[in-house]
């Protein structure tokens, strides 16, 4: 029998303690464009409409904002 092993991966190969602050810094400095990846910003009350827009193909990535 061949020996098989399953290896779990969290965050891909990222190192959250180092990489996440570096990405946040790059975003703040304008070196990482995340805003163009967001199709819509919606309130929590609009969540069902947001899912419907994604299902219709009108939105790719919606972000829920809390005011």
C-alpha positions, 0 to 999 in steps of 0.5 A: 500500500502507498502511504498518503498524507493530507496536509491542511493549508490556512491562508495559502502560503501567507504568514498572517502576522507579517503579510496582513500588516504589509498588505494593509500598509501597501493599501494605505500607501496606494501600492495595492489597489483593492477598491477596483475589486469591489463592485458595490458597498451595501448596508447590512439591511441590503444584504438580500439585494446584494446576493440577488445582484450577484446571482444575476451577474450584476455584482462580483464582490459586494462589501457590507459597510457598517455606519 
